[in-house]
């Protein structure tokens, strides 16, 4: 028993470290997709956001999410420093405080760390969508509130034993809990902020604003792909050989299918195999398989990843037509990918793969019950996160403001917000926008 707990603990911690490493991936992808004049701002946001998320989750988010309470939020263990020690949570040591996590026997500190890196990921998703025009302080304030209150309440509904879990809603590693929450929060921010200067012209004309470093974006995407091998199989919270092996394979297959499908569709619709679409297609496939990675077959993961990758291309094009300016495609990747991935559980889940969990989805003879439960969860989470986030963004706008001045945006946020440049030895040439 002690050996197994030790192995499980090492596995959970290493997986958590891989998820933490995804912060670097997000920073490289987002900065690469943005203009050179905003690089310092974007990498600064991606660095500070995990620190802010850590403090927010430590202070109150962890307890709201996993503390025992009612069907809507946790009420116990709200201040982690006051309620936890270093004792391993084996057996019933924390029964009645964080009982939603009593199914895994790793120490409480390992549970906390693994859940913390997931919370940080949700906040990081917002960064890219609001890039190149948001005030640094406003982003920090929103990130703290998101991780302290919004993310953990939704998490409690699903992973903390709340009403969606009781309903029969399933999200193994966070297509909804992490990715959709981040995307809905980002959508509210994009609407409140408005598009970047020069992005949209008269008559709905879309002006492309190319990213400055595709090498950075590609490197970041591969780091994210690697990090997902901690994100999804780590959610077993145990070093169970068959489960983690299956999840690694379904995760990888979905990413590959997403990349190929997005490349092909972009080539067909845009005339060229756009590297940005290829990258986001792979990420879309990863987001899409996250909910069902433990519940679907390898063959199903191929289909899920391919559909998710194609949806990303269509989503990016559609969002531009709606004049929702997202410099990195985060709304499509994490929003559409998250929604589809969550619904895919209701379509492709097989009881034989993970007995005693989801049951069979629609395509495997299970009827519509699971799909309906997934639909309810998607709608409830989307409505709650968007409305609350919109209110938070609006309050921030009315108080400290959310957007930099036109002059700062033209010059670049690196100078206006940070008094620094990422590339001081190079001449700035993007003077139009």
Secondary structure, 3 states (H helix, E strand, C coil): CHHHHHHHHHHHHHHHHHHHHHHHHHHHHHHHHCCHHHHHHHHHHHHHHHHHHHHHHHHHHHHHHHCCECCCCECCCCCHHHHCCCCCCCCCCCCCCCHHHCCCCCCHHHHHHHHHHHHHHHHHHHHHHCCCCECHHHHHHHHHHHHHHHHHHHHHHHCCCCHHHHHCCCCCCCHHHHHHHHHHHHHHHHHHHCCCCCCECHHHCECCCCCCCHHHHHHHHHHHHHHHHHHCHHHHCCCCHHHHHHHHHHHHHHHHHHHHHHHHHHHHHHCCCCHHHHHHHHHHHHHHHHCCCCCCCHHHHHHHHHHHHHHHHHHHHHHHHCCCCCCCCHHHHHHHHHHHHHHHHHHHCCCCCCCCCCCCCHHHCCCCHHHHHHHHHHHHHHHHHHHHHHHHHHHHHHHCCCECCHHHHHHCHHHHHHCCCCCCCCCCCCCCC
